Amino acid sequence: MQATPPTPSSSHTVQLSRWVAVASTLGLILLGLLWELWLAPTGSGTLAIKVLPLCIPLAGMLKNRMYTYRWVSLMVWLYFTEGVVRAWSDKAPGNWLALLEVLLCIVLFVACTAHIRLRLKHAKQAATPDEPTTRTAP
């Protein structure tokens, strides 16, 4: 009897990368809300709406949709750019919060790209058999 290879979603490293991506997305949402509404508001709190685009991919991440991880890995660079600009131009505590945003963006990008690569690797391994089977005539 041959052991079946693990499914792409059951691999421990794939699941870890998935949950790191979800956690860093939630961290960016929470940071954005706390930053703009309470910790270092820049006005009337209207900049807190910047977290709305981060709320959209959460459903796809929780449903483990590959496409979501692909476009989040591109979208995160907008938040990275905002963090770099504000880390350079804001005063404390805004600049420290911006550096935290940059860190969370890097973690999210690495988690998304790792998740994509690992899922594709495991799917490819599951699709190709380990050894060709040969049958002998009776």
C-alpha positions in Angstrom: 0.0 0.0 0.0 1.3 3.4 -0.9 1.0 6.4 1.4 -0.7 9.3 -0.2 1.1 12.6 -0.2 -0.4 15.3 2.0 -2.8 17.6 0.4 -1.5 21.2 -0.2 -3.7 22.7 2.5 -2.7 20.1 5.1 1.1 20.9 5.2 2.2 22.5 8.4 4.3 25.1 6.7 1.5 26.1 4.4 -0.9 26.5 7.3 1.7 28.5 9.2 2.3 30.9 6.3 -1.5 31.2 5.9 -2.0 32.2 9.6 1.0 34.5 9.6 -0.6 36.3 6.6 -4.0 36.5 8.3 -2.4 37.7 11.6 -0.3 40.4 9.9 -3.4 41.6 7.9 -5.4 41.9 11.1 -2.4 43.6 12.7 -2.3 46.2 9.9 -6.1 46.8 10.3 -5.8 47.2 14.0 -2.7 49.4 13.8 -4.4 51.6 11.2 -7.5 52.1 13.3 -5.6 52.8 16.5 -3.1 55.0 14.8 -5.6 57.3 13.1 -8.3 57.3 15.8 -6.5 57.3 19.1 -2.7 57.0 19.2 -1.6 59.8 16.8 -4.6 61.1 14.9 -3.8 63.4 11.9 -7.1 65.1 11.8 -10.8 64.2 12.3 -10.0 60.4 11.9 -11.0 60.2 8.3 -7.7 58.6 7.4 -8.9 55.5 9.3 -10.8 54.5 6.2 -7.4 53.5 4.7 -7.9 50.1 6.4 -11.0 49.3 4.4 -9.1 47.7 1.5 -7.4 45.4 4.0 -10.7 44.1 5.2 -11.7 42.8 1.8 -9.1 40.1 1.4 -9.7 38.6 4.9 -12.6 36.5 3.6 -10.5 35.1 0.8 -7.6 34.4 3.1 -9.8 32.6 5.5 -11.3 30.6 2.6 -7.7 29.8 1.5 -8.1 31.2 -2.0 -4.8 31.4 -3.8 -5.8 34.4 -5.9 -6.3 36.5 -2.7 -2.8 35.8 -1.6 -1.5 36.9 -5.0 -3.1 40.2 -5.1 -2.6 41.0 -1.4 1.2 40.5 -2.0 0.9 43.4 -4.5 -1.5 45.6 -2.6 0.6 45.6 0.5 3.2 47.7 -1.2 0.9 50.7 -1.0 0.8 50.4 2.8 4.6 49.9 2.8 5.1 53.1 0.9 2.8 55.0 3.2 4.7 53.7 6.2 8.1 54.6 4.8 6.9 58.2 3.9 5.3 58.7 7.3 8.3 57.2 9.2 10.5 59.8 7.4 8.2 62.8 7.8 6.1 62.3 10.9 7.1 63.2 14.4 6.9 60.7 17.4 4.8 58.7 18.0 3.6 58.7 14.4 7.0 57.8 13.0 7.3 54.7 15.3 3.8 53.6 14.3 4.9 54.0 10.7 7.9 51.8 11.2 5.6 49.2 12.8 3.4 49.4 9.7 6.5 48.8 7.5 7.4 45.8 9.6 3.9 44.3 9.3 3.9 44.9 5.6 7.1 43.1 5.2 5.8 40.2 7.3 2.6 40.1 5.2 4.5 40.1 1.9 6.8 37.3 3.0 4.0 35.2 4.4 1.9 35.6 1.2 4.8 34.8 -1.1 5.8 31.8 1.1 2.2 30.6 1.1 1.9 30.8 -2.7 5.2 29.1 -3.3 4.6 26.3 -0.7 1.1 25.6 -2.0 2.3 25.4 -5.6 5.2 23.2 -4.6 3.0 20.8 -2.6 0.4 20.7 -5.4 3.1 19.8 -7.9 4.4 17.1 -5.6 0.9 15.7 -5.1 0.3 15.7 -8.9 3.4 13.8 -9.8 3.8 10.2 -8.6 6.9 9.3 -6.7 7.7 6.1 -8.7 6.4 4.8 -11.9 4.4 1.6 -11.3 5.3 -1.4 -13.4 3.2 -4.4 -13.7 4.4 -7.9 -14.3 2.5 -10.4 -16.4 1.0 -13.3 -14.4 
